[in-house]
Amino acid sequence: MKHLLDRPIWSALATRHQAFAEGGTLARRYRPSIVPFAATAADDTQSLRALGKLLPPLESAILVQTDEITLPAEIAAVSTASLVQMIAGQPVQAVSDERVQRLTRGDAAEMLALASLTKPGPFTLEALSLGEFWGVKIDGRLAAMAGERMKQPGYTELSGVCSHPDFRGGGLARLLSLFVANRIMARGEVPYLHAYASNVAAVGLYESIGFRLRTTLNMAVVQRAG
């Protein structure tokens, strides 16, 4: 039996993030201004055909699922990677730090600059539409941040965890990961996250704060031919 998080993009767009979705019952994507994620309901011919119609020519999208990714003829994979999906099924360490503050749309440009520099994953100025983001500022600069991205019934994804190179080594990524995970759990939801399987340092960090491997997933950046 398939788990809700085996096709996390689809399960988010079909449930708690329907308001951000474009498409129909066979294929959906987030509005491109929010995040470049797309998914099909299944891997059958009809769903794949719907995905092909959903993507405009030369526009890229990211697919993530446990099953091997198959594509319609008009869409090609630009790059592929293996991801780990980790979940915190038990309470994690509670943290308190007066430096942690809620980030707002007034911080969006600085958040985008930090994400562009550190590349924690796809990030746009509209990322705040998907959930809360929290950060630490040092000397007026955004030193680190973490927040929420995809949401499914009972689950919320921890995402956007990054620290500016000038402030690494101070435990800010750990602090903010624990802070956001605790806020998710306080709502009665289970926090989960994704990381590149090759990113040993990130996987080790998340393991050290209580996340465990749930599964591995396939990721593909795809593009429709012009």
N, C-alpha and C positions, 0 to 999 in steps of 0.2 A: 504493500500500500504506500502510495506516494505521501511524503511529508509536505506540509504547507510551504516549507522553506526550500524545497527542491527546485522550485521555479519561483524564486523570491520576487522577481520583477513582476511577473504575471499576477501572483497572488496579492501583491500590493495594489496594483492597478485595478484589479477586479474587486477589491474590498475597500480598505481604509483610504486609499489614494485615488479612488475613482474620479474625484473632482479635478485631478491633474492629468487625466488620461485623454488620449486621442485614439480613435479606432473603434472596434466593435467587439463582438463576442468571440472572434477568432484570433485577432492580433491587436495589440495595443502598444502605445508608447507614451512616455511622459512628454508633456509639451517641451520642445527642444530648449526653450529659454530656461527651463528648470534643471533638467539633467538628461543626458542623451541615452536613456535606457529604453529598450523595447523588448517585447516578448510575444510569444504565441501561446495559445491555450494548450496546444498539443503539437506534435510533430507530423501531423497528417498533411496531405496535399493541400486541402482547403485552407488550413491555417497558414501554411507557408506561402500560399498564393496571396492571402490577405496581408501578410507581412510585406511582401514585395510591393503591393499597392500602397502600403502605408508610408513607405520611405520615399521622399522625393529624390530625383536623380542627384548623384554626387553628395548626398547628405549621409553622414555616418551615424551609426547607432551601436550600442553595446548590448550584447545578449549574454545572460548568465543562467546556467541550469546544470543539474547533475547529469542529465542525459547528454549523449554526444550531440553536438549542434549540427543540424542539417539545414541547408539553405535552398531557397528556390533558385532557378537558373539565373534570374536577373540580379541576384545579390551575391557579392563575393566577400570573403573574409579578408580584411586588411592585415589583421594580426590576431593571434590567439595566445591564451595563457591558462595556467592552472591556478585556481584559487582554493583557499581553505575557508570553510565557514565554521566559525567558532561560536559557542553559546555559553551563557552563564546561567545554568539551571539552579544554582544555589546562591544564597546571599554573598555578596562580595564585601570587602572591607569598607566600612563607612569612613568618609573623609570630611574634613572641614578646614577651609582655608579662606580667610577673608579677602584674598586677592581674586578669587574666582568671581566673575561677574557675567550676567546675562548679556549676550551680544545682540544688537538690534540692527535694523536696516541702516542706521547711521554708521555702522561698522563694516558694512558689506564690501566696500571698496578695499579696505585694509585686509579683510578676510580673504578676498579674491587674490590679492597680492601675495599673501602668505601661502595660500594653496597653490598658486602658480609657481612659487619658488620651491616648495617642498614636495608637491605632487602626491598628496595623500589619496587621490582618486578624482573622478570628475567633480568639478565644483563650478558653480555659476553665481551670479549676483542674486539669483532667485532661490538659492538653496535654503534660505530662511523660511520659505513657504512650507517646507516639508516637516519642520520640527524645531525644537529649541537648539540653540548653540550657546556654548559657554566658553569663556576665555580668560586668560591672565595677561594683564598689561604691565609692562615694566618700563619705567621712565617714559610713560606715554605711548609706548609702542606695543602692538599686539605680539606677545611673545609666544603664545600657544593657544590652541583652540581644539574643541571637540564638540560633536553635536549628533543630531538624529537625522536619518534619511528615510529609508523605506519602512513602511509600517504595515503589518498584517494583523489579523485578529489575535491578540495575546502576545504579539511580538513587536519590538522596535529595534531597528538597526542602529548601532553605534557607528558613527562615520566621521570623516573629516578630521581625524586625530593628527595633529602636526605641531611641530615646534620650530621656531625660527632658529637657524644655525647659530646665531649669536647667543642663544639662551639654552642650548641643548646641554644635557648632563645634570640639569637641576631637578629632574623628576617631574617636569610639568606634564608630559604626555601621560605618565602613569596617574598623576593626580586627577587630570581632567577625564581620563577614561573611567576611573573609579567614580568620580562625581556624577558623570552622565549616566553610567550604569545604575547607580543607586537611585537616581531620579526616575529612570525607567521602571525599576523594580518597585518603587514607591507607588506607582500607578497600577501595580498588579500585573505588569507585563514582563516578558523575558527579553533581556538584551542579547543581541547577537551581532556579529560583525563579519566582514570579509577582509582577507589579506592575500597578497600573492603568496603562493606556496613557497616560492624561492626567497621570500623576505624573512629569513630566519630570526633576525633581531625583533621584528614586529610580533611574529608568532610567539617568541619567547616572552616578550613583555606581556602579551595577553594571557598566556598560560600562567604567568607569575601572579596575576591578579584574579585568577579564578575562572577564566574562560577555558573551555575544553573543545577539542575538535568534534564537530558533528558530522561533517562530510567534506568531500572535495567537489569542486564544481568546474565546469568548463566555461571559459569566457572567450568571446569573439567580438572584435570590433569589425563591423560589417558596413558595406557601402553598396548602394544601388548604382549600377552602371549609368552613365549619362545618356 
